[in-house]
Amino acid sequence: MPAALPYKKAIANRIRKMIRDGVAMKDIMVSIQELQDAPSSFATFYKTYGQDIAQERSDIVGQVGNVVVQQALDGDFKSQELFLRSKGGWSPNSTLNENEQETDADTDESAIDALMTLLGKSRDPSDNSE
């Protein structure tokens, strides 16, 4: 069995920089092939440099998240909507449906009452002709 490839800081730094630049993982993999001791399979790539990849992605998500949250707090509607959708469980569809379903309590009848009326029945037991 061949020896495991050594971890190289130069490769890790290049991977981190390209992740920060938004380069796709398959393109990163191709790009590092010119470096000595670069992994040639994705399995080895993730095994050797997975921690660097995860840390860099986490840092980027944190930085972008901070900007979105700050913009939302400052009143930016799109940032507020994004935050509420992703972290608050909010959906404009459920809000619209709730608003569309508002009815007058005096004229509202239950589904059972409506069905009984359509069937020509009454909920009052003394009013049933059967």
N, C-alpha and C positions, 0 to 999 in steps of 0.2 A: 504494500500500500504506500503511495507517495506521501511524503511529508506535507503537512498543512502549510499553506502559504503564510508567510509572516505578515503581520500587520505593519503597514508602512504609513507613517504620518503624512508623507507627501501625497499619497493616494487619497487618504482621508480628507486632507485639506482641499484637494481638487474636487472630490465628490461633494463636500460641503458647499464650496463656492458655486458649483453648477446647480445644486439644489436651490440655493438662494437666488440664482439667476433664472429659475423656472425651467430648467432643462429636464426633459423626460428621462426616466431611469434607463431605458434601453439606449438612449443616446449617450448617457453618462458612461454606461458600460462599454460602448464602442470607443468612446474618447479616451478612456484610461488604458486601453490595450497597449498603447505605446510605452507605458511605464513598466519598469522592471518589477516582477512579482505581482502584476495585476491579475486578479482572478479572471478566469475565462468562462466560468459558468455563473448564472445568477444565484445558484445555491451557495456557492463559495463566496460570491460577492456579498450576499446578505449575511452569511455566517460571519465573515471577517469584518464587514463594515456596517452591519445592521444598526449598531448602537449610534454610530455617527449619523446615519440616515435618519433614524428616529428622532434623535436630538435636534438635528437641523430642521426637520419638518415641524417639530413641536415648537421650536423657537419662532419660526415664520408664522405659524397659526396664532401663537400668542401675540406677536407684534401686530398682525392684521386685526386680530380680535380686539386689542386695545384701541386701535384707531376707530373701529366700527362702534364700539361701546362709547367712546368719547364723543363721536359724532352724534350718536343717538341721544346722549345726555345733553348735547348742545342744541338739539332740536331738529336734526336732519331726519326728515320723514322716511326716506329710503333706508337709512341705517336703523331707525326704530323698527320699521316693518321687518327687516331682515333679522334683527335680534329677536323680536317677538315670535317670528315664525320658527327660528332655529332653536331658541332656548326657552321660550315661554309657552310653546304649544298653541299659539294663536294662529287662526286661519281666517282670512276674510270671508271665505265661503260660509263657515259656521256662523260668523257674525251676521252676514246678510240673511241667512236662513232664519236665524233667531228673530231678526227685525221684521222679516216678511211674514212671520207666523203670528205676530201680535194681533189679537182680536179683542173685541169688546166682551167683557166677562158676562154682561147681561144677555147678549145674544149668542154666546158660545154654547154649543151643545156637545156632549161627549160623542165619541164614535159609536158607542153602544146605542145612545138615544137616536142618532141619525139612522143607524141600521134598523132599529125597531120601527121607526117611522116609515122607512122604505118598505118594510115587510108588513106594514099595516097593523102593527102590534103596539101595545101600550105597556109601559113599565108598571103602571098601577094595576095590581092584581084584580081589583074589583071591576076594572074597565075591560078586561079581556073577554071576548065573546066566545072563546073556545072552551 
